[in-house]
Amino acid sequence: MVELELYDNRITKIENLEPLTNLVILDLAFNAIKEITPGSLDSLVNVKKMFLSANKIKKIQGLDKLSSIECLDLGDNKIRKIENLEALTTLKELHLAKNKIQVIENIGHLKNLYMLTLQANFIEEITGLEELVGLEQIYFQQNKIKKISGLTTLHKVEIIDLAINEIKVIEGLEGQADVLDELWINNNEISEWSSLEYLGETMKVLNNIYFACNPLHARGQEFKDKLRKTVPCLKELEGCPFDRAPYLISQPDNVPGIVKKGINPKAKAILEDILGKTEAEEYEKNK
């Protein structure tokens, strides 16, 4: 057996896996497991991917024999501390989103790690990443981070997700100047244009930025034009190409519309962001 999928089965305990020495993928997500029972996974020396997300696990333990593991998903549990990962030197992806973690620690030895996800925790400071020079993607959305720091040595990071935090200034990204492709910094507290000027002066290949829901953000073409001029390498805002031509669908002749009212105000605001105010009004008129 190469893959065992026990997803969403109300399992409460990891047991009876000893014979499965050739297992490569184990999916135990969406169960009711409270503990990784010490010894229960010891025979799984060939497992490369293990999914234990959406359980009730409180502590990382019992993983010491997983000498081949490359992807470990412990998201959506009750874990408070990153620990007991010393033996997992082959790990490439570590997923710990939606837990109760306050400090990034005890992962500096994971030299093969290229993806780290820690969304929806209680992290206030970016720490413990200095030695993870192979990181390419880091996801820290929905924490309590106040400052961008601790990333100086990470020269391979192409995607940084810092959305929904408490960041006031964009800074500390010099180490990613040559490689950063996508920055999620929406829903923060950025109010000064100097933060975007910093990106323009520093970033060389930044392709896309998510910036909505900051005090500085404004809807409409004027903001987009100024942003593009300030950060010349940008090609997309909120995942939408700057140079995309408006795409309008015309209603065929003699076919009555289902609704005769104007479009929803929220939908109109989104259209204004994408198409510009004039095109959005034209769309509504022809709807």
DOZA-344785 format. One record per residue: residue in one letter; residue number from 1; x, y, z of N, C-alpha, C, O in turn. Coordinates in steps of 0.2 Angstrom, whole numbers, plus 5000, padded with zeros to 4 digits. Example, Ala and Ser with C-alpha at 12.3 -4.5 7.8 and 13.67 -1.06 7.14 Angstrom:
2
R residuo num n.xx n.yy n.zz ca.xx ca.yy ca.zz c.xx c.yy c.zz o.xx o.yy o.zz
R A 1 5066 4972 5039 5062 4978 5039 5066 4984 5039 5071 4983 5042
R S 2 5064 4989 5035 5068 4995 5036 5064 5000 5039 5067 5006 5040
END
This chain:
287
R residuo num n.xx n.yy n.zz ca.xx ca.yy ca.zz c.xx c.yy c.zz o.xx o.yy o.zz
R M 1 5004 4994 5000 5000 5000 5000 5004 5006 5000 5009 5007 5004
R V 2 5003 5011 4995 5007 5017 4995 5003 5023 4998 5006 5027 5001
R E 3 4997 5023 4998 4993 5028 5000 4987 5026 5005 4984 5021 5003
R L 4 4986 5029 5011 4981 5027 5015 4977 5034 5017 4979 5038 5020
R E 5 4970 5034 5014 4966 5040 5016 4961 5038 5021 4956 5034 5019
R L 6 4961 5041 5026 4956 5040 5032 4953 5047 5034 4952 5048 5040
R Y 7 4953 5051 5029 4950 5058 5030 4943 5058 5032 4939 5054 5029
R D 8 4941 5061 5037 4935 5062 5040 4931 5056 5041 4926 5054 5038
R N 9 4934 5052 5046 4931 5046 5049 4930 5046 5056 4928 5040 5059
R R 10 4930 5051 5059 4929 5051 5067 4934 5047 5071 4933 5045 5076
R I 11 4940 5046 5068 4945 5042 5071 4948 5046 5077 4949 5052 5077
R T 12 4949 5043 5083 4951 5046 5089 4958 5044 5091 4961 5048 5095
R K 13 4961 5039 5088 4967 5037 5090 4971 5034 5084 4968 5031 5080
R I 14 4977 5036 5084 4982 5033 5078 4984 5026 5081 4988 5026 5086
R E 15 4983 5021 5077 4985 5014 5080 4985 5009 5074 4982 5011 5068
R N 16 4988 5004 5075 4988 4998 5070 4991 5000 5063 4988 4997 5058
R L 17 4996 5004 5063 4999 5006 5057 5006 5002 5056 5009 5003 5051
R E 18 5008 4998 5060 5014 4995 5060 5016 4991 5054 5021 4991 5051
R P 19 5011 4987 5051 5012 4983 5045 5014 4988 5039 5016 4985 5033
R L 20 5012 4994 5039 5012 4998 5033 5018 5002 5032 5019 5008 5031
R T 21 5024 4998 5031 5030 5000 5031 5032 5004 5024 5037 5007 5023
R N 22 5028 5002 5019 5029 5005 5012 5024 5011 5011 5024 5014 5005
R L 23 5021 5013 5016 5016 5019 5015 5020 5025 5013 5025 5027 5016
R V 24 5017 5029 5008 5021 5035 5006 5016 5041 5008 5019 5046 5010
R I 25 5010 5040 5008 5005 5046 5010 5000 5043 5015 4997 5038 5014
R L 26 4999 5047 5020 4995 5045 5025 4990 5052 5027 4993 5057 5029
R D 27 4984 5051 5026 4979 5056 5027 4974 5055 5032 4970 5051 5032
R L 28 4975 5058 5038 4971 5057 5044 4968 5064 5046 4966 5065 5051
R A 29 4967 5068 5041 4964 5075 5042 4956 5074 5044 4953 5069 5042
R F 30 4954 5079 5047 4947 5080 5049 4944 5074 5053 4939 5070 5051
R N 31 4948 5072 5058 4946 5067 5063 4945 5070 5070 4944 5076 5070
R A 32 4946 5066 5075 4945 5068 5082 4951 5066 5086 4950 5064 5092
R I 33 4957 5066 5083 4963 5064 5086 4966 5069 5091 4967 5075 5089
R K 34 4967 5067 5097 4969 5072 5102 4976 5071 5103 4979 5076 5106
R E 35 4979 5066 5101 4986 5065 5103 4990 5060 5097 4987 5056 5095
R I 36 4996 5062 5095 5000 5058 5091 5003 5053 5096 5008 5055 5099
R T 37 5000 5047 5097 5003 5042 5102 5010 5040 5101 5012 5038 5095
R P 38 5014 5041 5105 5021 5039 5104 5022 5032 5102 5019 5028 5105
R G 39 5026 5031 5097 5027 5024 5094 5022 5023 5089 5023 5018 5085
R S 40 5016 5026 5088 5011 5024 5083 5013 5025 5076 5010 5022 5072
R L 41 5018 5029 5075 5020 5031 5068 5027 5028 5066 5030 5029 5061
R D 42 5030 5025 5071 5037 5023 5070 5039 5018 5064 5045 5018 5062
R S 43 5034 5015 5062 5036 5010 5056 5035 5014 5050 5037 5011 5044
R L 44 5033 5020 5050 5032 5023 5043 5038 5027 5041 5038 5033 5040
R V 45 5043 5023 5040 5050 5026 5038 5050 5029 5031 5054 5032 5029
R N 46 5045 5027 5027 5045 5029 5020 5039 5034 5018 5039 5036 5012
R V 47 5036 5036 5023 5031 5041 5022 5034 5048 5020 5038 5050 5023
R K 48 5031 5051 5015 5033 5057 5012 5028 5063 5014 5030 5069 5015
R K 49 5022 5061 5014 5017 5066 5015 5012 5064 5021 5009 5058 5020
R M 50 5011 5068 5026 5006 5066 5031 5002 5072 5033 5004 5077 5034
R F 51 4995 5071 5033 4990 5076 5034 4987 5074 5040 4983 5069 5041
R L 52 4988 5078 5045 4984 5078 5052 4980 5084 5054 4979 5085 5059
R S 53 4979 5088 5049 4975 5094 5050 4968 5093 5052 4965 5088 5051
R A 54 4965 5098 5055 4958 5098 5058 4957 5092 5062 4952 5088 5061
R N 55 4961 5091 5067 4960 5087 5073 4960 5091 5079 4958 5096 5079
R K 56 4962 5087 5085 4962 5091 5091 4969 5090 5095 4969 5089 5101
R I 57 4974 5090 5091 4981 5088 5093 4983 5094 5097 4983 5100 5094
R K 58 4986 5093 5103 4989 5099 5107 4996 5099 5107 4999 5104 5108
R K 59 5000 5094 5105 5007 5094 5106 5010 5090 5100 5008 5085 5098
R I 60 5015 5093 5097 5019 5089 5092 5024 5084 5095 5028 5086 5099
R Q 61 5023 5078 5093 5027 5073 5096 5026 5066 5092 5022 5066 5088
R G 62 5030 5061 5093 5029 5055 5090 5031 5055 5083 5029 5050 5079
R L 63 5035 5059 5081 5037 5060 5073 5044 5058 5072 5046 5058 5066
R D 64 5048 5056 5077 5055 5055 5076 5057 5050 5071 5063 5051 5068
R K 65 5053 5045 5070 5055 5040 5065 5053 5041 5058 5055 5037 5053
R L 66 5050 5047 5056 5048 5049 5050 5054 5051 5046 5054 5057 5044
R S 67 5059 5047 5044 5065 5049 5041 5065 5051 5034 5070 5054 5031
R S 68 5059 5050 5031 5058 5052 5024 5053 5058 5022 5052 5060 5017
R I 69 5050 5060 5028 5044 5064 5027 5046 5071 5024 5051 5074 5025
R E 70 5042 5073 5019 5044 5080 5015 5038 5085 5016 5039 5091 5016
R C 71 5032 5083 5018 5026 5087 5019 5023 5085 5025 5020 5079 5026
R L 72 5022 5090 5030 5019 5088 5036 5013 5094 5037 5015 5100 5038
R D 73 5007 5092 5038 5002 5096 5039 4998 5095 5046 4995 5090 5047
R L 74 4999 5100 5050 4996 5100 5057 4992 5106 5058 4991 5108 5064
R G 75 4989 5108 5053 4985 5114 5053 4979 5113 5056 4976 5107 5057
R D 76 4976 5118 5059 4969 5118 5062 4969 5113 5068 4965 5108 5068
R N 77 4973 5113 5073 4973 5109 5079 4974 5114 5085 4971 5120 5084
R K 78 4976 5112 5090 4977 5116 5096 4984 5116 5099 4985 5117 5105
R I 79 4989 5116 5094 4996 5116 5096 4998 5123 5098 4996 5128 5095
R R 80 5002 5124 5103 5004 5130 5106 5011 5131 5105 5014 5137 5106
R K 81 5015 5126 5104 5022 5126 5103 5025 5122 5098 5023 5117 5097
R I 82 5030 5125 5094 5033 5122 5089 5039 5118 5092 5044 5121 5095
R E 83 5039 5111 5092 5044 5107 5095 5044 5100 5092 5040 5098 5088
R N 84 5050 5097 5094 5050 5090 5093 5051 5088 5085 5048 5083 5083
R L 85 5054 5093 5082 5055 5092 5074 5062 5090 5072 5064 5090 5067
R E 86 5066 5089 5077 5073 5088 5076 5075 5083 5071 5080 5084 5067
R A 87 5071 5077 5071 5073 5072 5066 5071 5073 5059 5072 5069 5055
R L 88 5066 5078 5058 5063 5078 5052 5067 5083 5047 5065 5088 5044
R T 89 5073 5081 5046 5078 5085 5042 5076 5085 5034 5079 5089 5030
R T 90 5072 5080 5032 5070 5080 5025 5064 5084 5023 5062 5085 5018
R L 91 5061 5087 5028 5055 5091 5028 5056 5097 5023 5060 5101 5023
R K 92 5051 5097 5018 5051 5103 5013 5045 5108 5014 5046 5114 5013
R E 93 5039 5105 5017 5033 5109 5018 5031 5108 5025 5030 5102 5028
R L 94 5030 5113 5029 5028 5113 5036 5022 5117 5037 5022 5123 5036
R H 95 5016 5114 5038 5010 5118 5038 5007 5118 5046 5005 5113 5048
R L 96 5007 5124 5049 5005 5124 5056 4999 5130 5056 4999 5133 5062
R A 97 4996 5131 5051 4991 5137 5051 4985 5135 5056 4984 5129 5058
R K 98 4982 5140 5059 4976 5139 5063 4977 5135 5069 4974 5130 5070
R N 99 4982 5137 5073 4984 5134 5079 4984 5139 5085 4981 5145 5084
R K 100 4988 5138 5090 4988 5143 5095 4995 5145 5097 4997 5147 5102
R I 101 4999 5145 5091 5006 5147 5092 5008 5154 5093 5005 5158 5089
R Q 102 5012 5156 5097 5014 5163 5098 5021 5164 5096 5023 5170 5095
R V 103 5026 5159 5096 5033 5160 5094 5035 5156 5089 5033 5150 5089
R I 104 5038 5158 5084 5042 5154 5079 5048 5152 5081 5053 5156 5082
R E 105 5049 5145 5083 5055 5143 5086 5056 5135 5084 5052 5132 5081
R N 106 5062 5133 5085 5064 5126 5085 5063 5123 5078 5062 5117 5077
R I 107 5065 5127 5072 5064 5125 5066 5070 5127 5062 5071 5125 5056
R G 108 5075 5130 5065 5081 5132 5061 5085 5126 5058 5089 5128 5053
R H 109 5084 5120 5060 5088 5114 5057 5085 5112 5051 5088 5107 5048
R L 110 5079 5114 5049 5075 5111 5044 5078 5114 5037 5074 5118 5034
R K 111 5084 5113 5035 5087 5116 5030 5084 5115 5023 5085 5119 5018
R N 112 5080 5110 5022 5077 5108 5016 5070 5112 5015 5066 5111 5010
R L 113 5068 5115 5020 5061 5118 5020 5061 5124 5015 5065 5128 5015
R Y 114 5055 5123 5011 5054 5129 5006 5048 5132 5007 5046 5138 5004
R M 115 5043 5129 5011 5037 5132 5012 5035 5132 5019 5035 5126 5022
R L 116 5033 5137 5022 5031 5138 5029 5024 5141 5030 5024 5147 5028
R T 117 5019 5138 5033 5013 5141 5033 5011 5142 5041 5010 5137 5044
R L 118 5010 5148 5043 5008 5149 5050 5002 5154 5051 5002 5158 5055
R Q 119 4998 5154 5046 4992 5158 5046 4988 5157 5052 4987 5152 5055
R A 120 4984 5162 5054 4979 5162 5060 4982 5159 5066 4979 5154 5069
R N 121 4987 5162 5068 4990 5160 5075 4990 5166 5079 4986 5171 5078
R F 122 4995 5167 5084 4995 5173 5088 5002 5175 5088 5005 5178 5094
R I 123 5006 5175 5083 5013 5177 5082 5013 5185 5082 5009 5188 5078
R E 124 5017 5188 5086 5018 5195 5086 5025 5197 5082 5026 5203 5080
R E 125 5030 5192 5082 5036 5194 5079 5039 5188 5074 5038 5183 5076
R I 126 5042 5190 5069 5045 5185 5064 5052 5183 5067 5056 5187 5067
R T 127 5052 5177 5070 5059 5175 5072 5061 5168 5070 5056 5165 5067
R G 128 5067 5166 5071 5069 5159 5070 5069 5157 5063 5070 5151 5062
R L 129 5070 5161 5058 5070 5159 5051 5077 5160 5048 5078 5158 5043
R E 130 5081 5163 5052 5088 5165 5049 5092 5160 5045 5095 5161 5040
R E 131 5091 5154 5048 5095 5148 5045 5091 5145 5039 5094 5140 5036
R L 132 5085 5146 5038 5081 5143 5033 5082 5146 5026 5077 5149 5024
R V 133 5088 5146 5024 5090 5150 5018 5086 5147 5011 5087 5150 5006
R G 134 5083 5141 5012 5080 5138 5006 5073 5140 5006 5069 5138 5001
R L 135 5070 5144 5010 5063 5146 5010 5061 5150 5004 5065 5154 5002
R E 136 5056 5148 5001 5053 5151 4995 5046 5154 4996 5044 5159 4992
R Q 137 5043 5151 5000 5036 5154 5002 5035 5154 5009 5036 5149 5013
R I 138 5032 5160 5012 5031 5160 5019 5024 5164 5020 5022 5169 5016
R Y 139 5020 5161 5024 5013 5163 5024 5011 5164 5032 5011 5160 5036
R F 140 5011 5171 5034 5009 5173 5040 5003 5177 5041 5002 5181 5046
R Q 141 4998 5176 5037 4992 5179 5037 4988 5179 5043 4989 5173 5046
R Q 142 4985 5184 5045 4981 5184 5051 4984 5182 5058 4982 5177 5061
R N 143 4989 5186 5059 4993 5185 5066 4992 5192 5069 4988 5196 5068
R K 144 4997 5193 5073 4998 5200 5077 5004 5203 5075 5007 5207 5080
R I 145 5007 5202 5069 5014 5205 5068 5013 5212 5067 5009 5215 5063
R K 146 5018 5216 5070 5018 5223 5070 5023 5226 5065 5023 5232 5063
R K 147 5028 5222 5064 5034 5224 5060 5037 5219 5056 5037 5213 5058
R I 148 5039 5221 5049 5042 5216 5045 5050 5215 5047 5053 5220 5046
R S 149 5052 5210 5049 5059 5209 5052 5061 5201 5051 5056 5197 5050
R G 150 5067 5200 5052 5069 5193 5053 5070 5189 5046 5070 5183 5046
R L 151 5070 5193 5041 5070 5190 5034 5076 5191 5030 5077 5189 5024
R T 152 5081 5195 5033 5087 5197 5030 5091 5192 5026 5093 5193 5020
R T 153 5091 5186 5029 5095 5181 5026 5091 5176 5021 5094 5172 5018
R L 154 5085 5178 5020 5081 5173 5015 5081 5176 5008 5076 5180 5007
R H 155 5086 5174 5004 5087 5177 4998 5083 5173 4992 5084 5175 4986
R K 156 5079 5168 4994 5075 5164 4989 5068 5165 4989 5064 5162 4986
R V 157 5065 5169 4994 5058 5170 4995 5055 5173 4989 5056 5179 4988
R E 158 5050 5170 4986 5046 5173 4981 5039 5175 4983 5036 5179 4979
R I 159 5037 5172 4988 5030 5174 4990 5030 5175 4998 5032 5171 5001
R I 160 5027 5181 5000 5027 5183 5007 5020 5185 5008 5017 5190 5005
R D 161 5016 5182 5013 5009 5183 5014 5009 5186 5021 5010 5182 5026
R L 162 5008 5192 5022 5008 5196 5029 5001 5199 5029 5001 5204 5033
R A 163 4996 5197 5026 4990 5200 5026 4986 5199 5033 4988 5195 5037
R I 164 4982 5204 5034 4978 5204 5041 4983 5203 5047 4983 5199 5051
R N 165 4987 5208 5047 4991 5209 5053 4991 5216 5056 4986 5220 5055
R E 166 4996 5219 5059 4996 5226 5062 5002 5230 5060 5005 5234 5063
R I 167 5004 5228 5054 5010 5232 5051 5008 5239 5048 5003 5240 5045
R K 168 5013 5243 5050 5012 5250 5049 5016 5253 5043 5015 5258 5040
R V 169 5022 5249 5042 5027 5251 5037 5030 5245 5034 5031 5240 5037
R I 170 5030 5246 5027 5033 5241 5023 5041 5242 5023 5043 5247 5021
R E 171 5045 5237 5026 5052 5238 5027 5055 5231 5027 5051 5226 5027
R G 172 5061 5230 5028 5065 5224 5030 5064 5219 5024 5065 5213 5026
R L 173 5063 5221 5018 5063 5216 5012 5069 5216 5008 5069 5214 5002
R E 174 5074 5219 5010 5080 5220 5005 5083 5213 5003 5085 5213 4998
R G 175 5083 5208 5008 5085 5202 5006 5081 5198 5000 5084 5194 4997
R Q 176 5075 5201 4999 5071 5197 4994 5071 5202 4987 5067 5200 4983
R A 177 5075 5207 4987 5074 5212 4982 5074 5209 4975 5071 5211 4970
R D 178 5079 5204 4974 5080 5201 4967 5075 5195 4965 5075 5193 4960
R V 179 5071 5193 4970 5067 5187 4969 5059 5188 4971 5055 5184 4968
R L 180 5058 5192 4975 5051 5193 4978 5046 5194 4972 5047 5199 4968
R D 181 5041 5190 4971 5036 5190 4965 5030 5192 4968 5026 5196 4964
R E 182 5028 5190 4974 5021 5192 4976 5021 5194 4983 5024 5190 4988
R L 183 5018 5199 4985 5017 5202 4992 5010 5203 4994 5007 5207 4991
R W 184 5008 5199 4999 5001 5200 5002 5002 5205 5008 5005 5202 5013
R I 185 5000 5211 5008 5001 5215 5014 4994 5219 5015 4994 5224 5018
R N 186 4989 5216 5012 4982 5219 5013 4980 5219 5020 4982 5214 5024
R N 187 4975 5223 5022 4972 5222 5029 4977 5223 5034 4978 5220 5039
R N 188 4981 5229 5033 4986 5231 5038 4985 5238 5040 4979 5240 5039
R E 189 4990 5241 5043 4989 5248 5045 4993 5253 5041 4996 5258 5044
R I 190 4995 5252 5035 4999 5256 5031 4996 5262 5029 4991 5262 5025
R S 191 4999 5268 5031 4995 5275 5029 5000 5280 5026 4997 5285 5024
R E 192 5006 5278 5025 5011 5283 5022 5013 5280 5015 5015 5274 5014
R W 193 5013 5285 5010 5016 5283 5003 5023 5281 5003 5025 5277 4999
R S 194 5027 5282 5008 5034 5281 5008 5035 5273 5008 5040 5271 5006
R S 195 5030 5269 5011 5031 5262 5011 5030 5259 5004 5034 5255 5002
R L 196 5026 5262 4999 5026 5260 4992 5032 5263 4989 5035 5260 4984
R E 197 5035 5269 4991 5041 5271 4988 5047 5267 4989 5051 5265 4985
R Y 198 5047 5264 4995 5052 5259 4997 5052 5253 4993 5057 5251 4991
R L 199 5046 5250 4991 5045 5245 4986 5048 5247 4980 5052 5243 4976
R G 200 5046 5253 4977 5049 5255 4971 5056 5255 4970 5059 5254 4965
R E 201 5059 5257 4976 5067 5258 4976 5070 5252 4977 5076 5251 4975
R T 202 5067 5247 4980 5070 5241 4982 5069 5235 4978 5073 5231 4976
R M 203 5062 5234 4976 5060 5228 4973 5062 5228 4965 5062 5233 4962
R K 204 5065 5222 4962 5067 5222 4955 5062 5218 4951 5061 5219 4945
R V 205 5059 5213 4954 5054 5209 4950 5047 5208 4953 5044 5203 4951
R L 206 5046 5212 4958 5039 5211 4961 5034 5212 4956 5033 5217 4953
R N 207 5030 5207 4955 5025 5206 4950 5018 5208 4952 5014 5211 4949
R N 208 5016 5206 4959 5009 5207 4961 5009 5209 4968 5013 5206 4972
R I 209 5005 5214 4970 5004 5216 4977 4997 5216 4979 4993 5218 4975
R Y 210 4995 5213 4985 4988 5214 4988 4989 5219 4993 4992 5218 4998
R F 211 4985 5225 4992 4986 5230 4996 4979 5233 4999 4979 5238 5003
R A 212 4974 5230 4997 4967 5233 4999 4966 5233 5006 4970 5229 5010
R C 213 4962 5237 5009 4960 5238 5016 4966 5240 5020 4967 5238 5026
R N 214 4970 5244 5018 4975 5248 5021 4973 5256 5021 4969 5257 5016
R P 215 4974 5260 5026 4972 5267 5026 4974 5270 5020 4971 5275 5018
R L 216 4980 5268 5017 4983 5272 5011 4979 5270 5005 4979 5274 5000
R H 217 4976 5264 5005 4973 5262 4999 4967 5266 4997 4963 5268 5001
R A 218 4966 5267 4990 4960 5270 4987 4958 5267 4981 4962 5264 4977
R R 219 4951 5267 4980 4949 5264 4974 4950 5269 4968 4950 5275 4969
R G 220 4950 5266 4962 4950 5270 4956 4956 5270 4953 4962 5268 4955
R Q 221 4956 5273 4947 4962 5273 4942 4967 5278 4945 4973 5276 4943
R E 222 4966 5283 4948 4971 5287 4950 4976 5284 4955 4982 5285 4954
R F 223 4974 5280 4960 4978 5276 4964 4982 5271 4960 4988 5271 4962
R K 224 4979 5268 4956 4982 5263 4952 4988 5266 4948 4993 5263 4947
R D 225 4986 5271 4945 4992 5275 4941 4998 5277 4945 5003 5276 4943
R K 226 4996 5280 4951 5001 5282 4955 5006 5276 4958 5012 5277 4958
R L 227 5002 5271 4959 5006 5265 4962 5010 5262 4957 5016 5260 4958
R R 228 5008 5261 4951 5012 5258 4945 5018 5263 4944 5023 5260 4942
R K 229 5017 5269 4944 5023 5274 4943 5028 5273 4949 5034 5274 4947
R T 230 5025 5272 4955 5030 5272 4960 5033 5265 4961 5039 5265 4963
R V 231 5030 5260 4959 5033 5253 4959 5033 5251 4952 5029 5247 4950
R P 232 5038 5253 4948 5038 5251 4940 5038 5244 4938 5035 5242 4933
R C 233 5040 5239 4943 5041 5232 4941 5034 5229 4942 5033 5223 4939
R L 234 5029 5232 4945 5023 5229 4946 5019 5228 4940 5019 5232 4935
R K 235 5016 5222 4939 5011 5221 4933 5004 5219 4936 5000 5220 4932
R E 236 5003 5218 4942 4996 5216 4945 4995 5220 4951 5000 5221 4955
R L 237 4989 5221 4952 4986 5224 4959 4981 5220 4961 4976 5219 4957
R E 238 4981 5217 4967 4976 5212 4969 4975 5206 4964 4969 5204 4963
R G 239 4980 5204 4961 4980 5199 4956 4977 5200 4949 4976 5196 4945
R C 240 4975 5207 4948 4973 5209 4942 4978 5213 4938 4980 5218 4940
R P 241 4979 5211 4932 4984 5214 4928 4983 5222 4927 4977 5223 4925
R F 242 4987 5226 4927 4986 5233 4926 4984 5234 4919 4980 5239 4917
R D 243 4987 5231 4914 4986 5232 4907 4981 5228 4904 4980 5228 4898
R R 244 4977 5225 4908 4971 5220 4905 4966 5225 4902 4963 5229 4906
R A 245 4964 5223 4896 4959 5227 4893 4952 5226 4896 4951 5220 4898
R P 246 4948 5231 4897 4941 5229 4900 4937 5224 4896 4937 5224 4890
R Y 247 4934 5219 4899 4931 5214 4896 4923 5214 4898 4921 5213 4903
R L 248 4919 5217 4893 4912 5218 4894 4908 5213 4890 4910 5212 4884
R I 249 4903 5210 4893 4899 5205 4890 4892 5209 4888 4889 5212 4892
R S 250 4891 5209 4882 4885 5213 4879 4879 5208 4879 4879 5202 4877
R Q 251 4873 5210 4881 4867 5206 4881 4865 5205 4874 4864 5210 4871
R P 252 4863 5199 4872 4860 5199 4865 4854 5202 4864 4850 5203 4869
R D 253 4853 5205 4858 4847 5209 4857 4840 5204 4858 4840 5198 4857
R N 254 4835 5208 4860 4829 5205 4862 4829 5200 4867 4824 5196 4868
R V 255 4834 5199 4871 4834 5195 4877 4833 5199 4883 4838 5203 4885
R P 256 4828 5199 4887 4827 5203 4893 4831 5201 4898 4832 5195 4899
R G 257 4834 5206 4902 4838 5204 4908 4834 5201 4914 4828 5202 4914
R I 258 4837 5197 4918 4834 5194 4923 4832 5199 4929 4827 5199 4932
R V 259 4837 5204 4930 4836 5209 4935 4836 5216 4932 4841 5217 4927
R K 260 4832 5220 4934 4832 5227 4931 4836 5232 4935 4837 5238 4933
R K 261 4837 5230 4941 4840 5235 4946 4848 5236 4944 4850 5231 4941
R G 262 4851 5241 4947 4858 5242 4946 4862 5236 4950 4859 5233 4954
R I 263 4868 5236 4949 4872 5230 4952 4873 5232 4959 4873 5238 4961
R N 264 4874 5227 4963 4876 5228 4970 4881 5233 4971 4886 5232 4968
R P 265 4881 5237 4976 4886 5242 4977 4893 5239 4979 4898 5242 4976
R K 266 4893 5234 4982 4900 5231 4983 4903 5228 4977 4909 5228 4976
R A 267 4898 5225 4973 4901 5222 4967 4903 5228 4962 4908 5227 4958
R K 268 4899 5234 4962 4901 5239 4958 4908 5242 4960 4912 5244 4956
R A 269 4909 5242 4967 4916 5245 4969 4922 5240 4967 4927 5243 4965
R I 270 4920 5234 4967 4925 5229 4964 4927 5230 4957 4932 5230 4955
R L 271 4921 5231 4953 4922 5233 4946 4926 5239 4945 4930 5239 4940
R E 272 4925 5244 4949 4928 5250 4948 4936 5249 4949 4940 5252 4946
R D 273 4937 5245 4954 4944 5243 4955 4947 5240 4949 4953 5241 4947
R I 274 4944 5235 4946 4946 5232 4940 4946 5235 4934 4951 5235 4930
R L 275 4940 5238 4932 4939 5241 4926 4940 5249 4926 4942 5252 4920
R G 276 4940 5252 4932 4940 5259 4932 4933 5262 4932 4928 5258 4930
R K 277 4932 5268 4935 4925 5270 4936 4921 5271 4930 4915 5269 4930
R T 278 4924 5274 4925 4920 5275 4919 4918 5268 4916 4912 5268 4914
R E 279 4922 5264 4915 4920 5257 4912 4915 5254 4916 4910 5250 4914
R A 280 4916 5254 4923 4911 5251 4928 4904 5254 4927 4899 5250 4927
R E 281 4904 5260 4926 4897 5264 4925 4894 5262 4918 4888 5261 4918
R E 282 4898 5261 4913 4896 5259 4907 4893 5252 4907 4888 5250 4904
R Y 283 4897 5248 4911 4894 5241 4912 4888 5241 4915 4883 5237 4913
R E 284 4887 5245 4921 4880 5245 4924 4875 5247 4920 4869 5245 4920
R K 285 4876 5252 4916 4871 5255 4911 4869 5250 4906 4863 5250 4904
R N 286 4874 5246 4904 4872 5241 4899 4869 5234 4902 4867 5230 4898
R K 287 4869 5234 4908 4867 5228 4911 4860 5226 4910 4858 5221 4913
END
